[in-house]
Structure formats: C-alpha cells, structure tokens
Amino acid sequence: MKKIFVLGSFLTLLGTPVLADWAEDFMATFEGKGVDPAVEEAFKAGVAPLDILTMTQQTGGVDSAAVVKALYCAGVSGTTVLAVASKAGVSSSDVAAGYKQSVGQCGPAA
C-alpha cells in the first residue's frame, strides 16, 4: 500500500508542472491575444474544457461568459459546455450570455 501511495504521489508531482505550464501559457495568450486564441491553444495542447473553466474561475480576471463563448466558438457541444460550466461553478446567466455572444460572433451551434 505504501508503494502505491508513493508512486501516486510521484506521478502527481510529475503532472503538476505540466498543469502549471498550460495555465501559464493560457494566461499569457489571454493577455496578449484574448480569450478565443487562449482557448484554442489550450485545446491544441489537449486541455479539457472543464480544466479551462475551472482554472479561469479560480484565477479570476477572465470573464466566465467570454470563456463559455470561446468554448462554443471552438466547437464544444452545448451539452458539454452546460455540464462543465455546472461543475466549474459558472452561473447560468454567464452560460446564457456566453452562448448569446457565441451565436453573434461565430454563428449558431452545429
């Protein structure tokens, strides 16, 4: 049991810098280019929508509705956006505003 705990702890520590790297990259891209390119680059790096929303909720300074809009514009399904927004603690009004913004900017969801 002790070996499993040590192995799990080691693997967790290995994954932590990767998490920090994508979050730092996300924020740098957000500050330089905006939320849409930041979300697109995070997706290219394999970051899940829930991780993006959770990080932006915890970090602050990133409008939740804008992140929701960027997720919709990046092609994330409405069902997925609703599920991850709920898990990340994004208000339903921010989800609705993000959806409305995405329709205006990117067209109706597929």
C-alpha positions in Angstrom: 0.0 0.0 0.0 2.9 2.3 0.9 4.4 1.7 -2.6 1.1 2.7 -4.3 0.9 5.9 -2.3 4.5 6.8 -3.1 4.0 6.0 -6.8 0.8 8.0 -6.9 2.4 11.0 -5.1 5.3 10.9 -7.5 3.1 10.8 -10.6 1.0 13.7 -9.2 4.2 15.7 -8.8 5.2 14.9 -12.3 1.9 16.2 -13.7 1.9 19.4 -11.7 4.4 21.3 -13.8 2.5 20.3 -17.0 -0.7 21.8 -15.4 1.2 24.9 -14.5 2.7 25.2 -17.9 -0.6 25.2 -19.8 -2.2 27.6 -17.3 0.7 30.0 -17.7 0.6 29.7 -21.4 -3.2 30.2 -21.3 -2.9 33.4 -19.3 -0.1 34.7 -21.5 -2.1 34.1 -24.6 -5.2 35.6 -23.0 -3.3 38.7 -22.0 -1.7 39.1 -25.4 -4.3 37.9 -27.9 -7.6 37.4 -26.0 -9.7 34.5 -24.7 -10.6 32.9 -28.0 -6.9 32.2 -29.1 -6.1 31.1 -25.5 -8.9 28.5 -25.5 -8.0 27.3 -29.0 -4.3 26.9 -28.0 -5.3 25.1 -24.8 -7.4 22.6 -26.9 -4.4 22.0 -29.2 -2.4 21.2 -26.1 -5.0 18.6 -25.0 -6.6 20.6 -22.2 -10.2 19.7 -21.4 -13.0 22.3 -21.3 -13.6 21.6 -17.6 -9.9 22.3 -16.8 -10.1 25.6 -18.7 -13.2 26.8 -17.0 -12.0 25.6 -13.5 -8.7 27.4 -13.9 -10.2 30.6 -15.1 -12.8 30.5 -12.3 -10.0 30.0 -9.7 -7.6 32.5 -11.3 -10.1 35.3 -11.7 -9.6 38.2 -14.2 -11.2 36.2 -17.0 -14.9 36.8 -17.7 -16.8 33.5 -17.4 -19.2 34.4 -20.2 -16.3 35.1 -22.5 -14.7 31.7 -21.8 -18.1 30.0 -22.4 -18.4 31.9 -25.7 -14.9 30.8 -26.7 -15.7 27.1 -25.9 -18.9 27.3 -28.0 -16.9 29.0 -30.8 -14.2 26.3 -30.6 -16.8 23.7 -31.3 -17.5 22.3 -27.9 -21.1 20.9 -27.8 -23.8 22.7 -25.8 -24.3 19.6 -23.7 -20.6 19.6 -22.7 -20.5 23.3 -22.1 -23.5 23.1 -19.8 -22.0 20.1 -17.9 -18.6 21.6 -17.4 -19.9 25.0 -16.5 -22.1 23.5 -13.8 -19.1 21.5 -12.4 -16.8 24.6 -12.5 -19.4 26.8 -10.8 -20.2 29.1 -13.7 -23.5 30.8 -13.2 -26.4 30.0 -15.6 -26.6 33.7 -16.5 -22.9 33.6 -17.6 -23.6 30.5 -19.6 -26.6 32.1 -21.3 -24.6 35.3 -22.0 -21.7 33.3 -23.4 -24.0 31.3 -25.7 -25.6 34.5 -26.9 -22.2 36.0 -27.6 -21.1 32.9 -29.5 -24.1 33.0 -31.8 -23.4 36.6 -32.5 -19.7 36.1 -33.2 -19.5 32.5 -34.5 -23.0 31.6 -35.7 -25.4 29.0 -34.4 -24.0 25.9 -32.8 -23.7 22.9 -35.0 
